[in-house]
């Protein structure tokens, strides 16, 4: 009877269903893990900026994320406004978790990094 309730048919199908349910339950119960800070240094995924600009932008991103830990919007606004002042207008910044992007940007003006384990920052300039 227990095998029929688990998914019917062979025991293997019931086991797979139970494994999937256990994995889903594990993900839901471990949401605290995903919100935990895994590291506190920036991990650059891609950048085509020159060395000086990349270091300044990276330091700015870290400072903004630490200052606005509870507000991704505040961090993005701080990054954008500071980059506009230092390197001219038309900078854009996205700060958050679980986003994708496809952008057009000026060459040598893109930075994509992770900070705090799961917070991503995409910073670029376009005309």
Contact map, one row per residue, 1 for C-alpha under 8 A:
1111100000000000000000000000000000000000000000000000000000000000000000000000000000000000000000000000000000000000000000000000000
1111110000000000000000000000000000000000000000000000000000000000000000000000000000000000000000000000000000000000000000000000000
1111111111100100000000000000000000000000000000000000000000000000000000000000000000000000000000000000000000000000000000000000000
1111111110000100000000000000000000000000000000000000000000000000000000000000000000000000000000000000000000000000000000000000000
1111111100000000000000000000000000000000000000000000000000000000000000000000000000000000000000000000000000000000000000000000000
0111111100000110110000000000000000000000000000000000000000000000000000000000000000000000000000000000000000000000000000000000000
0011111110001100100000000000000000000000000000000000000000000000000000000000000000000000000000000000000000000000000000000000000
0011111111101100000000000000000000000000000000000000000000000000000000000000000000000000000000000000000000000000000000000000000
0011001111101100000000000000000000000000000000000000000000000000000000000000000000000000000000000000000000000000000000000000000
0010000111111100000000000000000000000000000000000000000000000000000000000000000000000000000000000000000000000000000000000000000
0010000111111110000000000000000000000000000000000000000000000000000000000000000000000000000000000000000000000000000000000000000
0000000001111111000000000000000000000000000000000000000000000000000000000000000000000000000000000000000000000000000000000000000
0000001111111111100000000000000000000000000000000000000000000000000000000000000000000000000000000000000000000000000000000000000
0011011111111111110000000000000000000000000000000000000000000000000000000000000000000000000000000000000000000000000000000000000
0000010000111111111000000000000000000000000000000000000000000000000000000000000000000000000000000000000000000000000000000000000
0000000000011111111100000000000000000000000000000000000000000000000000000000000000000000000000000000000000000000000000000000000
0000011000001111111110000000000000000000000000000000000000000000000000000000000000000000000000000000000000000000000000000000000
0000010000000111111111000000000000000000000000000000000000000000000000000000000000000000000000000000000000000000000000000000000
0000000000000011111111100000000000000000000000000000000000000000000000000000000000000000000000000000000000000000000000000000000
0000000000000001111111110000000000000000000000000000000000000000000000000000000000000000000000000000000000000000000000000000000
0000000000000000111111111000000000000000000000000000000000000000000000000000000000000000000000000000000000000000000000000000000
0000000000000000011111111100000000000000000000000000000000000000000000000000000000000000000000000000000000000000000000000000000
0000000000000000001111111110000000000000000000000000000000000000000000000000000000000000000000000000000000000000000000000000000
0000000000000000000111111111000000000000000000000000000000000000000000000000000000000000000000000000000000000000000000000000000
0000000000000000000011111111100000000000000000000000000000000000000000000000000000000000000000000000000000000000000000000000000
0000000000000000000001111111110000000000000000000000000000000000000000000000000000000000000000000000000000000000000000000000000
0000000000000000000000111111111000000000000000000000000000000000000000000000000000000000000000000000000000000000000000000000000
0000000000000000000000011111111000000000000000000000000000000000000000000000000000000000000000000000000000000000000000000000000
0000000000000000000000001111111100000000000000000000000000000000000000000000000000000000000000000000000000000000000000000000000
0000000000000000000000000111111111000000000000000000000000000000000000000000000000000000000000000000000000000000000000000000000
0000000000000000000000000011111111100000000000000000000000000000000000000000000000000000000000000000000000000000000000000000000
0000000000000000000000000000111111110000000000000000000000000000000000000000000000000000000000000000000000000000000000000000000
0000000000000000000000000000011111110000000000000000000000000000000000000000000000000000000000000000000000000000000000000000000
0000000000000000000000000000011111110000000000000000000000000000000000000000000000000000000000000000000000000000000001000000000
0000000000000000000000000000001111111000000000000000000000000000000000000000000000000000000000000000000000000000000001000000000
0000000000000000000000000000000111111100000000000000000000000000000000000000000000000000000000000000000000000000000010000000000
0000000000000000000000000000000000111111000000000000000000000000000000000000000000000000000000000000000000000000000111000000000
0000000000000000000000000000000000011111000000000000000000000000000000000000000000000000000000000000000000000000000111000000000
0000000000000000000000000000000000001111100000000000000000000000000000000000000000000000000000000000000000000000001110000000000
0000000000000000000000000000000000001111110000000000000000000000000000000000000000000000000000000000000000000000001110000000000
0000000000000000000000000000000000000011111000000000000000000100000000000000000000000000000000000000000000000000001100000000000
0000000000000000000000000000000000000001111100000000000001000100000000000000000000000000000000000000000000000000111100000000000
0000000000000000000000000000000000000000111110000000000000000000000000000000000000000000000000000000000000000000111000000000000
0000000000000000000000000000000000000000011111100000000000000000000000000000000000000000000000000000000000000011110000000000000
0000000000000000000000000000000000000000001111100000000000000000000000000000000000000000000000000000000000000001110000000000000
0000000000000000000000000000000000000000000111110000000000000000000000000000000000000000000000000000000000000111100000000000000
0000000000000000000000000000000000000000000111111000010000000000000000000000000000000000000000000000000000011111000000000000000
0000000000000000000000000000000000000000000001111100000000000000000000000000000000000000000000000000000000111110000000000000000
0000000000000000000000000000000000000000000000111110110000000000000000000000000000000000000000000000000000011110000000000000000
0000000000000000000000000000000000000000000000011111110000000000000000000000000000000000000000000000000000010000000000000000000
0000000000000000000000000000000000000000000000001111111000000000000000000000000000000000000000000000000000000000000000000000000
0000000000000000000000000000000000000000000000000111111100000000000000000000000000000000000000000000000000000000000000000000000
0000000000000000000000000000000000000000000000001111111110000000000000000000000000000000000000000000000000000000000000000000000
0000000000000000000000000000000000000000000000101111111111000000000000000000000000000000000000000000000000000010000000000000000
0000000000000000000000000000000000000000000000000011111111100000000000000000000000000000000000000000000000000000000000000000000
0000000000000000000000000000000000000000000000000001111111110000000000000000000000000000000000000000000000000000000000000000000
0000000000000000000000000000000000000000000000000000111111111000000000000000000000100000000000000000000000000000000000000000000
0000000000000000000000000000000000000000010000000000011111111100000000000000000000000000000000000000000000000000000000000000000
0000000000000000000000000000000000000000000000000000001111111110000000000000000000000000000000000000000000000000000000000000000
0000000000000000000000000000000000000000000000000000000111111111000000000000001000000000000000000000000000000000000000000000000
0000000000000000000000000000000000000000000000000000000011111111100000000010001000000000000000000000000000000000000000001000000
0000000000000000000000000000000000000000110000000000000001111111110000000000000000000000000000000000000000000000001000000000000
0000000000000000000000000000000000000000000000000000000000111111111000000000000000000000000000000000000000000000000000000000000
0000000000000000000000000000000000000000000000000000000000011111111100000111011000000000000000000000000000000000000000000000000
0000000000000000000000000000000000000000000000000000000000001111111110010010000000000000000000000000000000000000001000000000000
0000000000000000000000000000000000000000000000000000000000000111111110000000000000000000000000000000000000000000000000000000000
0000000000000000000000000000000000000000000000000000000000000011111110000010000000000000000000000000000000000000000000000000000
0000000000000000000000000000000000000000000000000000000000000001111111110110000000000000000000000000000000000000000000000000000
0000000000000000000000000000000000000000000000000000000000000000111111110010000000000000000000000000000000000000000000000000000
0000000000000000000000000000000000000000000000000000000000000000000111110000000000000000000000000000000000000000000000000000000
0000000000000000000000000000000000000000000000000000000000000000000111111110000000000000000000000000000000000000000000000000000
0000000000000000000000000000000000000000000000000000000000000000100111111111000000000000000000110000000000000000000000000000000
0000000000000000000000000000000000000000000000000000000000000000000000111111100000000000000000100000000000000000000000000000000
0000000000000000000000000000000000000000000000000000000000000001000100111111110000000000000000000000000000000000000000000000000
0000000000000000000000000000000000000000000000000000000000001001101110111111111000000000000000100000000000000000000000000000000
0000000000000000000000000000000000000000000000000000000000000001000000011111111100000000000011100000000000000000000000000000000
0000000000000000000000000000000000000000000000000000000000000000000000001111111110000000000010000000000000000000000000000000000
0000000000000000000000000000000000000000000000000000000000000001000000000111111111000000000000000000000000000000000000000000000
0000000000000000000000000000000000000000000000000000000000011001000000000011111111100000000010000000000000000000000000000000000
0000000000000000000000000000000000000000000000000000000000000000000000000001111111110000001110000000000000000000000000000000000
0000000000000000000000000000000000000000000000000000000000000000000000000000111111111000000000000000000000000000000000000000000
0000000000000000000000000000000000000000000000000000000000000000000000000000011111111100000000000000000000000000000000000000000
0000000000000000000000000000000000000000000000000000000010000000000000000000001111111111101000000000000000000000000000000000000
0000000000000000000000000000000000000000000000000000000000000000000000000000000111111111111000000000000000000000000000000000000
0000000000000000000000000000000000000000000000000000000000000000000000000000000011111111100000000000000000000000000000000000000
0000000000000000000000000000000000000000000000000000000000000000000000000000000001111111000000000000000000000000000000000000000
0000000000000000000000000000000000000000000000000000000000000000000000000000000000111111100000000000000000000000000000000000000
0000000000000000000000000000000000000000000000000000000000000000000000000000000000111111111000000000000000000000000000000000000
0000000000000000000000000000000000000000000000000000000000000000000000000000000000111011111000000000000000000000000000000000000
0000000000000000000000000000000000000000000000000000000000000000000000000000000000010001111100000000000000000000000000000000111
0000000000000000000000000000000000000000000000000000000000000000000000000000000100110001111110000000000000000000000000000011110
0000000000000000000000000000000000000000000000000000000000000000000000000000000100000000011111000000000000000000000000000011110
0000000000000000000000000000000000000000000000000000000000000000000000000001101100000000001111100000000000000000000000001111000
0000000000000000000000000000000000000000000000000000000000000000000000000001000000000000000111110000000000000000000000011110000
0000000000000000000000000000000000000000000000000000000000000000000000011011000000000000000011111000000000000000000000111100000
0000000000000000000000000000000000000000000000000000000000000000000000010000000000000000000001111110000000000000000000111000000
0000000000000000000000000000000000000000000000000000000000000000000000000000000000000000000000111110000000000000000001110000000
0000000000000000000000000000000000000000000000000000000000000000000000000000000000000000000000011111000000000000000000010000000
0000000000000000000000000000000000000000000000000000000000000000000000000000000000000000000000011111100000000000000000000000000
0000000000000000000000000000000000000000000000000000000000000000000000000000000000000000000000000111110000000000000000000000000
0000000000000000000000000000000000000000000000000000000000000000000000000000000000000000000000000011111000000000000000000000000
0000000000000000000000000000000000000000000000000000000000000000000000000000000000000000000000000001111100000000000000000000000
0000000000000000000000000000000000000000000000000000000000000000000000000000000000000000000000000000111110000000000000000000000
0000000000000000000000000000000000000000000000000000000000000000000000000000000000000000000000000000011111000000000000000000010
0000000000000000000000000000000000000000000000000000000000000000000000000000000000000000000000000000001111101100000000000001111
0000000000000000000000000000000000000000000000000000000000000000000000000000000000000000000000000000000111111100000000000001111
0000000000000000000000000000000000000000000000010000000000000000000000000000000000000000000000000000000011111100000000000000000
0000000000000000000000000000000000000000000000111100000000000000000000000000000000000000000000000000000001111100000000000000000
0000000000000000000000000000000000000000000000111000000000000000000000000000000000000000000000000000000011111110000000000001100
0000000000000000000000000000000000000000000001111000000000000000000000000000000000000000000000000000000011111111000000000111100
0000000000000000000000000000000000000000000101111000010000000000000000000000000000000000000000000000000000001111100000001111000
0000000000000000000000000000000000000000000111100000000000000000000000000000000000000000000000000000000000000111110000011110000
0000000000000000000000000000000000000000011111000000000000000000000000000000000000000000000000000000000000000011111000011100000
0000000000000000000000000000000000000000011110000000000000000000000000000000000000000000000000000000000000000001111111111000000
0000000000000000000000000000000000000011111000000000000000000100100000000000000000000000000000000000000000000000111111111000000
0000000000000000000000000000000000001111110000000000000000000000000000000000000000000000000000000000000000000000011111100000000
0000000000000000000000000000000000011111000000000000000000000000000000000000000000000000000000000000000000000000011111100000000
0000000000000000000000000000000001101100000000000000000000000000000000000000000000000000000000001000000000000000011111110000000
0000000000000000000000000000000000000000000000000000000000000000000000000000000000000000000000111000000000000000011111111000000
0000000000000000000000000000000000000000000000000000000000000000000000000000000000000000000001111100000000000001111001111100000
0000000000000000000000000000000000000000000000000000000000001000000000000000000000000000000011110000000000000011111000111110000
0000000000000000000000000000000000000000000000000000000000000000000000000000000000000000000011100000000000000111100000011111000
0000000000000000000000000000000000000000000000000000000000000000000000000000000000000000001111000000000000000111000000001111100
0000000000000000000000000000000000000000000000000000000000000000000000000000000000000000001110000000000011001110000000000111110
0000000000000000000000000000000000000000000000000000000000000000000000000000000000000000011100000000000011001100000000000011111
0000000000000000000000000000000000000000000000000000000000000000000000000000000000000000011100000000000111000000000000000001111
0000000000000000000000000000000000000000000000000000000000000000000000000000000000000000010000000000000011000000000000000000111
